[in-house]
Amino acid sequence: MESSGQRPAEPEVPLADAAIATEIAHAAARGRGADRAPTLEQLLAAFGETEPTSDARRRVRAALQVAGMGVRPDVLNAEPGQRLLLLPPGAGGNRSRGRAVGGLLALLAILGIAVGAAALMGGGGNGQRASDDLPSETSGFPVQGGSQASTTAPAGTETTGTATATETTTETTPAATEPTAAEVKAKRHERAVRIRRERAARQRAAAAKKTVTVRVDATARPTFLCVDDGAGKQLFGGTLTGKQTFKGKRVRLNIGLASTLVSVNGTPVRLDGSPAGLDVTRTGGARALPGGKRPCS
């Protein structure tokens, strides 16, 4: 128990202890929030102390103060096994826990090595600490007599124990392939067929605009009928007993009976008498044709 009358003087801080505390401060400032709370024993072990004695506590506390580090609760008052909140330099007492403390993962690595080495050396006898013999590249925190631990693993690596494996994903873009001669020929043929079909469709549409369709129905009563194309070509001549359809730029008709039904492009046409004559064109429609000018007259 410490006397309440006068506090013992703070121990002098060796350069090795100051270096360890400084590196712990750096790691604490870079560490993640979930990894910033070592136990009292783990913190002491970083300095090679295997037991939470008063001298060991004062030694660690003095070194952390030199490095500007804060600890909650104080190292002198912490219970064995209690976790400590590390406050790196500049963290301040009012900052959040996530921004105040350092990385425990790196600390745990060096603490475990320090404890093991201390056990092998039989403690810190003869003034030599177990941490003095630790290799300098074991973790993110230094140990007494050493420098900073192993370099930070680059992004994209997965580390287990002491082995580091890098997983690389390569995306392969399929190379464009040239079409074969047969494929080129087939495409050209398909294009030519499409062009011919489109041209034929346009021609049919244009012809449809120029031609007329005349339907003659003598189903009710047979009639004499003579039809030509206006250029001397006869399209029909004789007695019509049923239905007949005629198409052309011009259609001339000589119809024997007025009872015959006639339509031009779907529109009925009235016959004036028996016989009757019609001259049908696209532009002029159906006009009466005089007797002397009718087909077969």
PyMOL commands that set and color helices and strands:
alter all, ss='L'
color gray80, all
select helices_A, chain A and resi 15-30+33-35+40-45+54-66+97-100+104-121+125-127+130-133+181-210+291-293
alter helices_A, ss='H'
color red, helices_A
select strands_A, chain A and resi 70-72+85-87+157-160+163-166+212-217+223-228+234-240+243-248+250-255+261-264+267-269+276-281+285-288
alter strands_A, ss='S'
color yellow, strands_A
deselect
rebuild
show_as cartoon
